[in-house]
Amino acid sequence: MNIYAIRVIYKYEMLRFRNTLMQSFASPVISTALYFVVFGSAIGSRMQEIDGVSYGTFIVPGLMMLTLLTQSIANASFAIFFPKFTGTIYEVMSAPISFFEILTGYVGAAATKSMIIGLVILATAGFFVPLNIAHPVWMMGFLILTCVSFSLFGFIIGLWATNFEKLQLIPMLVITPLVFLGGSFYTIDMLPPAWQTVTLFNPVVYLISGFRWSFFEVSDVSVGLSLFMILTFLTACLIVVWWMFKTGYRLKK
């Protein structure tokens, strides 16, 4: 494995992140504060506890997951699309490095950025509500798996997209609605039975449920099922990326 090549790609992407550090941190911090003002204070003050957890505290995992998914996709999709748009990706592909090394550099940097932002959101939430993470190791495990999985998904979108508008298409029209309808700010037990069944077809439910369990030991589905679903999604993304590089899909001139 060419560790030097991976390190070069990784450092370049992290340097680009450092150059926009204020924007990268300011946006999630301000958004988190607004969510707590609206949902935590205005709405949360009128709601009872959910599974023994105050509403303001209950929404923290869902709020983190909302940002993690969108940021992971955005970071990875732009990271690979821009070199493809400018043509520099062909120089990278002509270098003596494998697709796995290219993937590791780009996805590793995108996942790292998302994890940093996720931890910033967690720290920001601590100023608004009391937080006690029941299983910090599991929390970090779900955090890493989510960031890596959706960075891979974003990488796929970046390869698939032919213009900047397409980069926003799936995150805006698919991912964001799935997150909001996946129990980010409520438990699916609050829904009518028919809608509970429909919601279980939403894959984001399993991500949020497992992540929330690591905080409060409460979940809508079993932790094992949540872990299985995210590992399945990770594997599927790896297979798709491998196929795209093998066939040269949207990579050949």
C-alpha atoms as a printed R data frame, in Angstrom:
    type eleno elety resid chain resno       x      y       z
1   ATOM     1    CA   MET     A     1   0.000  0.000   0.000
2   ATOM     2    CA   ASN     A     2   1.286  3.458  -0.957
3   ATOM     3    CA   ILE     A     3   0.992  5.257   2.375
4   ATOM     4    CA   TYR     A     4   2.746  8.335   0.997
5   ATOM     5    CA   ALA     A     5   0.102  8.813  -1.717
6   ATOM     6    CA   ILE     A     6  -2.719  8.414   0.794
7   ATOM     7    CA   ARG     A     7  -1.073 10.935   3.102
8   ATOM     8    CA   VAL     A     8  -0.662 13.486   0.292
9   ATOM     9    CA   ILE     A     9  -4.342 13.312  -0.705
10  ATOM    10    CA   TYR     A    10  -5.440 13.346   2.930
11  ATOM    11    CA   LYS     A    11  -3.252 16.329   3.848
12  ATOM    12    CA   TYR     A    12  -4.368 18.287   0.801
13  ATOM    13    CA   GLU     A    13  -8.041 17.820   1.668
14  ATOM    14    CA   MET     A    14  -7.476 18.663   5.332
15  ATOM    15    CA   LEU     A    15  -5.548 21.776   4.301
16  ATOM    16    CA   ARG     A    16  -8.533 22.886   2.247
17  ATOM    17    CA   PHE     A    17 -10.694 22.300   5.323
18  ATOM    18    CA   ARG     A    18  -8.328 24.379   7.464
19  ATOM    19    CA   ASN     A    19  -8.543 27.273   5.023
20  ATOM    20    CA   THR     A    20 -12.312 27.417   5.576
21  ATOM    21    CA   LEU     A    21 -12.178 26.609   9.271
22  ATOM    22    CA   MET     A    22 -14.338 29.492  10.463
23  ATOM    23    CA   GLN     A    23 -17.107 28.723   7.988
24  ATOM    24    CA   SER     A    24 -16.872 24.998   8.712
25  ATOM    25    CA   PHE     A    25 -17.268 25.501  12.467
26  ATOM    26    CA   ALA     A    26 -19.495 28.569  12.516
27  ATOM    27    CA   SER     A    27 -22.298 27.007  10.475
28  ATOM    28    CA   PRO     A    28 -22.880 23.890  12.649
29  ATOM    29    CA   VAL     A    29 -22.493 25.849  15.895
30  ATOM    30    CA   ILE     A    30 -25.042 28.475  14.859
31  ATOM    31    CA   SER     A    31 -27.408 25.828  13.460
32  ATOM    32    CA   THR     A    32 -27.148 23.790  16.661
33  ATOM    33    CA   ALA     A    33 -27.877 26.839  18.786
34  ATOM    34    CA   LEU     A    34 -30.934 27.675  16.676
35  ATOM    35    CA   TYR     A    35 -32.247 24.109  16.897
36  ATOM    36    CA   PHE     A    36 -31.999 24.209  20.673
37  ATOM    37    CA   VAL     A    37 -33.703 27.594  20.832
38  ATOM    38    CA   VAL     A    38 -36.586 26.415  18.651
39  ATOM    39    CA   PHE     A    39 -36.903 22.716  19.491
40  ATOM    40    CA   GLY     A    40 -35.256 22.542  22.902
41  ATOM    41    CA   SER     A    41 -36.735 25.649  24.491
42  ATOM    42    CA   ALA     A    42 -39.870 26.659  22.595
43  ATOM    43    CA   ILE     A    43 -41.160 23.151  21.840
44  ATOM    44    CA   GLY     A    44 -39.313 21.145  24.495
45  ATOM    45    CA   SER     A    45 -40.752 23.215  27.343
46  ATOM    46    CA   ARG     A    46 -44.242 22.107  26.280
47  ATOM    47    CA   MET     A    47 -43.391 18.407  25.985
48  ATOM    48    CA   GLN     A    48 -43.007 15.714  28.585
49  ATOM    49    CA   GLU     A    49 -39.918 13.546  28.884
50  ATOM    50    CA   ILE     A    50 -39.400 10.852  26.250
51  ATOM    51    CA   ASP     A    51 -38.334  7.515  27.734
52  ATOM    52    CA   GLY     A    52 -37.199  9.353  30.846
53  ATOM    53    CA   VAL     A    53 -35.066 11.840  28.885
54  ATOM    54    CA   SER     A    54 -35.864 15.538  28.623
55  ATOM    55    CA   TYR     A    55 -36.783 16.568  25.103
56  ATOM    56    CA   GLY     A    56 -33.885 18.999  24.748
57  ATOM    57    CA   THR     A    57 -31.412 16.241  25.595
58  ATOM    58    CA   PHE     A    58 -33.309 13.638  23.540
59  ATOM    59    CA   ILE     A    59 -32.803 15.492  20.257
60  ATOM    60    CA   VAL     A    60 -29.002 15.717  20.558
61  ATOM    61    CA   PRO     A    61 -28.219 12.389  18.766
62  ATOM    62    CA   GLY     A    62 -30.706 13.168  15.990
63  ATOM    63    CA   LEU     A    63 -29.317 16.656  15.579
64  ATOM    64    CA   MET     A    64 -25.781 15.277  15.352
65  ATOM    65    CA   MET     A    65 -26.877 12.631  12.860
66  ATOM    66    CA   LEU     A    66 -28.585 15.239  10.676
67  ATOM    67    CA   THR     A    67 -25.352 17.209  10.416
68  ATOM    68    CA   LEU     A    68 -23.083 14.166  10.128
69  ATOM    69    CA   LEU     A    69 -24.962 12.745   7.158
70  ATOM    70    CA   THR     A    70 -25.187 15.999   5.232
71  ATOM    71    CA   GLN     A    71 -21.610 17.071   5.991
72  ATOM    72    CA   SER     A    72 -20.124 13.657   5.160
73  ATOM    73    CA   ILE     A    73 -21.868 13.602   1.802
74  ATOM    74    CA   ALA     A    74 -21.027 17.230   1.019
75  ATOM    75    CA   ASN     A    75 -17.344 16.921   1.961
76  ATOM    76    CA   ALA     A    76 -16.718 13.731  -0.002
77  ATOM    77    CA   SER     A    77 -18.815 14.592  -3.058
78  ATOM    78    CA   PHE     A    78 -17.175 17.989  -3.584
79  ATOM    79    CA   ALA     A    79 -13.693 16.578  -2.863
80  ATOM    80    CA   ILE     A    80 -13.887 14.143  -5.788
81  ATOM    81    CA   PHE     A    81 -16.155 16.177  -8.091
82  ATOM    82    CA   PHE     A    82 -13.959 19.272  -8.198
83  ATOM    83    CA   PRO     A    83 -10.833 17.398  -9.441
84  ATOM    84    CA   LYS     A    84 -13.073 15.634 -11.964
85  ATOM    85    CA   PHE     A    85 -14.531 19.000 -13.041
86  ATOM    86    CA   THR     A    86 -11.093 20.595 -13.478
87  ATOM    87    CA   GLY     A    87  -9.540 17.476 -15.005
88  ATOM    88    CA   THR     A    88  -6.875 16.981 -12.328
89  ATOM    89    CA   ILE     A    89  -8.437 13.649 -11.326
90  ATOM    90    CA   TYR     A    90  -6.868 12.111 -14.451
91  ATOM    91    CA   GLU     A    91  -3.421 13.034 -13.165
92  ATOM    92    CA   VAL     A    92  -4.227 11.280  -9.882
93  ATOM    93    CA   MET     A    93  -5.526  8.203 -11.696
94  ATOM    94    CA   SER     A    94  -2.464  8.042 -13.948
95  ATOM    95    CA   ALA     A    95  -0.195  7.931 -10.901
96  ATOM    96    CA   PRO     A    96   0.998  4.506  -9.666
97  ATOM    97    CA   ILE     A    97  -1.643  4.260  -6.938
98  ATOM    98    CA   SER     A    98  -4.651  1.970  -6.645
99  ATOM    99    CA   PHE     A    99  -8.307  2.945  -6.446
100 ATOM   100    CA   PHE     A   100  -8.279  1.871  -2.788
101 ATOM   101    CA   GLU     A   101  -5.497  4.345  -1.978
102 ATOM   102    CA   ILE     A   102  -7.334  7.168  -3.768
103 ATOM   103    CA   LEU     A   103 -10.525  6.225  -1.956
104 ATOM   104    CA   THR     A   104  -8.789  6.059   1.429
105 ATOM   105    CA   GLY     A   105  -7.278  9.515   1.025
106 ATOM   106    CA   TYR     A   106 -10.442 11.303  -0.066
107 ATOM   107    CA   VAL     A   107 -12.941  9.428   2.120
108 ATOM   108    CA   GLY     A   108 -10.609  9.451   5.128
109 ATOM   109    CA   ALA     A   109 -10.326 13.237   4.955
110 ATOM   110    CA   ALA     A   110 -14.079 13.717   4.443
111 ATOM   111    CA   ALA     A   111 -14.890 11.408   7.371
112 ATOM   112    CA   THR     A   112 -12.361 13.198   9.588
113 ATOM   113    CA   LYS     A   113 -13.926 16.587   8.806
114 ATOM   114    CA   SER     A   114 -17.395 15.256   9.618
115 ATOM   115    CA   MET     A   115 -16.237 13.698  12.889
116 ATOM   116    CA   ILE     A   116 -14.654 16.983  13.967
117 ATOM   117    CA   ILE     A   117 -17.868 18.859  13.177
118 ATOM   118    CA   GLY     A   118 -19.918 16.198  14.988
119 ATOM   119    CA   LEU     A   119 -17.805 16.591  18.124
120 ATOM   120    CA   VAL     A   120 -18.136 20.374  17.854
121 ATOM   121    CA   ILE     A   121 -21.925 19.976  17.774
122 ATOM   122    CA   LEU     A   122 -21.759 17.666  20.807
123 ATOM   123    CA   ALA     A   123 -19.696 20.234  22.708
124 ATOM   124    CA   THR     A   124 -22.104 23.006  21.687
125 ATOM   125    CA   ALA     A   125 -25.088 20.936  22.854
126 ATOM   126    CA   GLY     A   126 -23.427 20.597  26.252
127 ATOM   127    CA   PHE     A   127 -23.897 24.344  26.787
128 ATOM   128    CA   PHE     A   128 -27.675 24.006  26.374
129 ATOM   129    CA   VAL     A   129 -28.594 20.661  27.966
130 ATOM   130    CA   PRO     A   130 -27.004 18.235  30.450
131 ATOM   131    CA   LEU     A   131 -25.375 15.342  28.617
132 ATOM   132    CA   ASN     A   132 -24.410 11.958  30.001
133 ATOM   133    CA   ILE     A   133 -23.236  9.465  27.374
134 ATOM   134    CA   ALA     A   134 -24.016  5.960  28.633
135 ATOM   135    CA   HIS     A   135 -21.712  4.159  26.182
136 ATOM   136    CA   PRO     A   136 -18.997  6.521  24.875
137 ATOM   137    CA   VAL     A   137 -17.130  3.739  23.035
138 ATOM   138    CA   TRP     A   138 -20.278  2.701  21.181
139 ATOM   139    CA   MET     A   139 -21.034  6.356  20.503
140 ATOM   140    CA   MET     A   140 -17.632  6.858  18.882
141 ATOM   141    CA   GLY     A   141 -18.052  3.599  16.970
142 ATOM   142    CA   PHE     A   142 -21.389  4.664  15.497
143 ATOM   143    CA   LEU     A   143 -19.962  8.127  14.839
144 ATOM   144    CA   ILE     A   144 -16.999  6.753  12.871
145 ATOM   145    CA   LEU     A   145 -19.071  4.200  10.944
146 ATOM   146    CA   THR     A   146 -21.649  6.814  10.001
147 ATOM   147    CA   CYS     A   147 -19.036  9.312   8.840
148 ATOM   148    CA   VAL     A   148 -17.145  6.726   6.788
149 ATOM   149    CA   SER     A   149 -20.297  5.185   5.271
150 ATOM   150    CA   PHE     A   150 -21.829  8.452   4.161
151 ATOM   151    CA   SER     A   151 -18.489  9.825   3.013
152 ATOM   152    CA   LEU     A   152 -18.364  6.795   0.725
153 ATOM   153    CA   PHE     A   153 -21.903  7.574  -0.389
154 ATOM   154    CA   GLY     A   154 -20.889 11.173  -1.031
155 ATOM   155    CA   PHE     A   155 -17.885  9.931  -3.019
156 ATOM   156    CA   ILE     A   156 -20.296  7.966  -5.217
157 ATOM   157    CA   ILE     A   157 -22.454 11.065  -5.728
158 ATOM   158    CA   GLY     A   158 -19.364 13.090  -6.636
159 ATOM   159    CA   LEU     A   159 -18.387 10.540  -9.298
160 ATOM   160    CA   TRP     A   160 -21.956 10.328 -10.607
161 ATOM   161    CA   ALA     A   161 -22.656 14.073 -10.763
162 ATOM   162    CA   THR     A   162 -22.013 15.913 -14.003
163 ATOM   163    CA   ASN     A   163 -22.593 19.416 -12.621
164 ATOM   164    CA   PHE     A   164 -22.723 21.263  -9.306
165 ATOM   165    CA   GLU     A   165 -26.522 21.143  -9.195
166 ATOM   166    CA   LYS     A   166 -26.498 17.337  -9.101
167 ATOM   167    CA   LEU     A   167 -24.227 17.416  -6.041
168 ATOM   168    CA   GLN     A   168 -27.127 18.928  -4.070
169 ATOM   169    CA   LEU     A   169 -29.901 16.845  -5.620
170 ATOM   170    CA   ILE     A   170 -29.723 13.670  -3.526
171 ATOM   171    CA   PRO     A   171 -28.734 15.326  -0.199
172 ATOM   172    CA   MET     A   172 -31.557 17.881  -0.448
173 ATOM   173    CA   LEU     A   173 -34.329 15.741  -1.946
174 ATOM   174    CA   VAL     A   174 -33.542 12.355  -0.393
175 ATOM   175    CA   ILE     A   175 -31.186 12.417   2.608
176 ATOM   176    CA   THR     A   176 -32.568 15.444   4.491
177 ATOM   177    CA   PRO     A   177 -36.218 14.268   4.310
178 ATOM   178    CA   LEU     A   178 -35.193 10.752   5.379
179 ATOM   179    CA   VAL     A   179 -33.366 12.167   8.400
180 ATOM   180    CA   PHE     A   180 -36.302 14.322   9.477
181 ATOM   181    CA   LEU     A   181 -38.702 11.398   8.982
182 ATOM   182    CA   GLY     A   182 -36.316  8.932  10.627
183 ATOM   183    CA   GLY     A   183 -36.963  9.839  14.248
184 ATOM   184    CA   SER     A   184 -34.370 12.578  14.607
185 ATOM   185    CA   PHE     A   185 -36.578 14.686  16.857
186 ATOM   186    CA   TYR     A   186 -39.070 12.078  18.071
187 ATOM   187    CA   THR     A   187 -39.404  8.378  18.777
188 ATOM   188    CA   ILE     A   188 -41.345  6.284  16.287
189 ATOM   189    CA   ASP     A   189 -43.483  4.973  19.170
190 ATOM   190    CA   MET     A   190 -45.206  8.363  19.048
191 ATOM   191    CA   LEU     A   191 -46.524  7.588  15.548
192 ATOM   192    CA   PRO     A   192 -49.725  5.671  14.693
193 ATOM   193    CA   PRO     A   193 -49.102  1.915  14.192
194 ATOM   194    CA   ALA     A   194 -49.420  2.127  10.401
195 ATOM   195    CA   TRP     A   195 -46.838  4.911  10.177
196 ATOM   196    CA   GLN     A   196 -44.508  3.032  12.530
197 ATOM   197    CA   THR     A   197 -44.441  0.179  10.021
198 ATOM   198    CA   VAL     A   198 -43.777  2.568   7.132
199 ATOM   199    CA   THR     A   199 -41.006  4.310   9.073
200 ATOM   200    CA   LEU     A   200 -39.148  1.029   9.562
201 ATOM   201    CA   PHE     A   201 -38.440  1.046   5.822
202 ATOM   202    CA   ASN     A   202 -36.440  4.240   6.319
203 ATOM   203    CA   PRO     A   203 -32.768  3.174   6.679
204 ATOM   204    CA   VAL     A   204 -31.900  6.325   8.624
205 ATOM   205    CA   VAL     A   205 -34.105  5.094  11.501
206 ATOM   206    CA   TYR     A   206 -31.573  2.367  12.265
207 ATOM   207    CA   LEU     A   207 -28.643  4.786  12.275
208 ATOM   208    CA   ILE     A   208 -30.330  7.267  14.601
209 ATOM   209    CA   SER     A   209 -31.709  4.537  16.853
210 ATOM   210    CA   GLY     A   210 -28.323  2.917  17.449
211 ATOM   211    CA   PHE     A   211 -26.643  6.272  17.955
212 ATOM   212    CA   ARG     A   212 -29.327  7.358  20.448
213 ATOM   213    CA   TRP     A   213 -28.942  4.083  22.362
214 ATOM   214    CA   SER     A   214 -25.262  4.864  22.921
215 ATOM   215    CA   PHE     A   215 -26.367  8.070  24.678
216 ATOM   216    CA   PHE     A   216 -29.469  7.066  26.671
217 ATOM   217    CA   GLU     A   217 -29.809  3.256  26.353
218 ATOM   218    CA   VAL     A   218 -33.156  3.757  24.604
219 ATOM   219    CA   SER     A   219 -33.798  2.867  20.971
220 ATOM   220    CA   ASP     A   220 -36.577  2.176  18.488
221 ATOM   221    CA   VAL     A   221 -34.878 -0.957  17.118
222 ATOM   222    CA   SER     A   222 -32.243 -3.297  18.526
223 ATOM   223    CA   VAL     A   223 -28.634 -2.141  18.600
224 ATOM   224    CA   GLY     A   224 -27.519 -5.264  16.768
225 ATOM   225    CA   LEU     A   225 -29.886 -4.501  13.899
226 ATOM   226    CA   SER     A   226 -28.662 -0.897  13.772
227 ATOM   227    CA   LEU     A   227 -25.050 -2.071  13.549
228 ATOM   228    CA   PHE     A   228 -25.927 -4.645  10.880
229 ATOM   229    CA   MET     A   229 -27.698 -2.036   8.748
230 ATOM   230    CA   ILE     A   230 -24.846  0.457   8.805
231 ATOM   231    CA   LEU     A   231 -22.264 -2.247   8.034
232 ATOM   232    CA   THR     A   232 -24.447 -3.444   5.139
233 ATOM   233    CA   PHE     A   233 -24.656  0.099   3.777
234 ATOM   234    CA   LEU     A   234 -20.886  0.511   4.154
235 ATOM   235    CA   THR     A   235 -20.252 -2.716   2.242
236 ATOM   236    CA   ALA     A   236 -22.700 -1.751  -0.511
237 ATOM   237    CA   CYS     A   237 -20.986  1.624  -0.971
238 ATOM   238    CA   LEU     A   238 -17.564 -0.030  -1.203
239 ATOM   239    CA   ILE     A   239 -18.839 -2.390  -3.886
240 ATOM   240    CA   VAL     A   240 -20.354  0.464  -5.904
241 ATOM   241    CA   VAL     A   241 -17.164  2.548  -5.721
242 ATOM   242    CA   TRP     A   242 -15.073 -0.459  -6.744
243 ATOM   243    CA   TRP     A   243 -17.367 -1.014  -9.749
244 ATOM   244    CA   MET     A   244 -17.214  2.663 -10.755
245 ATOM   245    CA   PHE     A   245 -13.405  2.636 -10.766
246 ATOM   246    CA   LYS     A   246 -13.219 -0.760 -12.469
247 ATOM   247    CA   THR     A   247 -15.517  0.292 -15.310
248 ATOM   248    CA   GLY     A   248 -14.349  3.901 -15.411
249 ATOM   249    CA   TYR     A   249 -17.912  5.127 -14.924
250 ATOM   250    CA   ARG     A   250 -17.968  8.936 -15.318
251 ATOM   251    CA   LEU     A   251 -14.174  8.894 -15.021
252 ATOM   252    CA   LYS     A   252 -13.156  8.339 -18.627
253 ATOM   253    CA   LYS     A   253 -12.829 11.303 -20.940
